Structures are given as structure tokens and as C-alpha cells.
């Protein structure tokens, strides 16, 4: 299953009790470069034995893997 998520919704999502907006602001301070979360996509694996991983390089190329554990 996949679901597109808008910028405001992404910014308000919580990870370990912190919003994505707060985490982004902290990382900007850590790395000293501007970071912007422009869009996101929610992916759901069909079973607990499947793992989804992705990486987006600065050139904009996306790498995504679905692995059966």
C-alpha cells in the first residue's frame, strides 16, 4: 500500500515524540546546511517479514528495496 502525504502533514508527524519539523530544524543546526522535506510517501509491507528501505541521493536518484526477511 502507498499513500502520498503533503508537506504540512509530514511536518507534524511524530517520531519518538518529536515532530518531523523539529527533527529537521535540529539537523539543520547539526549539519549547517538547509534541509527541506518536500514530500513523502507511506509504504506498508504486506507482512512483518518484509522490510522496505530507501535512499535518495543529492542528485535526486531514488533507491528502494523490498526484502523478504
N, C-alpha and C positions, 0 to 999 in steps of 0.2 A: 504494500500500500504506500502511496506517496501523496503528500499534501503540500502545496505551496503556501508559504507564510509571509505576510507583509512585514515591513520594517518595524512598525510600532509593536506588533505582536512579538517579533523576535526580541526586541529590546527589553520587553517586560518579562520574558521567560526567566525562570529561576533555575540556577544550577548551584546546588549545595547552599541554598538560602540567599544567593546573590543574583541580582538581575544581570542579564547579558550586557545591558548598558553599563552597569557598574564594573563588571569584569573587563569590558572593552576600555573604559576610562583608566582603570588600573594598568592594563597592558600598554596603553599609550604612554603612560608615565614610565613604565619599566623599559620599554624599547626605544623611546624617544622619537617614534615615528607615528604618523597618523594611521589609524586603523578604522575602517568603516565596515559594518555588517550591512550589506545592501539587500540581501535576500537570503532565504533559507528554504530548505526542502526537508520535510519529515519523511523518513523511510522507516518501515516496520518490517522486520524479518518474519517469515512465515512460521518459524519455530524458534525455541530457545537455543537450539543447537546451531543456528545460523548467526554469523557475525557480519556486520556491514561496517566498512571503513572507507574513508575518503580523504583526499588531499587536493588542495587547489594551489598550484604554483603561482608565483607572482606574474607569470605570463598569461594567466587565466586558464591554463590547461587543467582539467579536472581528471583525477584518477579515482576510481571507485572499485571496491572489491566486495563480492558476496562470497563468504566462505562457509561451508558446512563443517562445523566443529565435530 
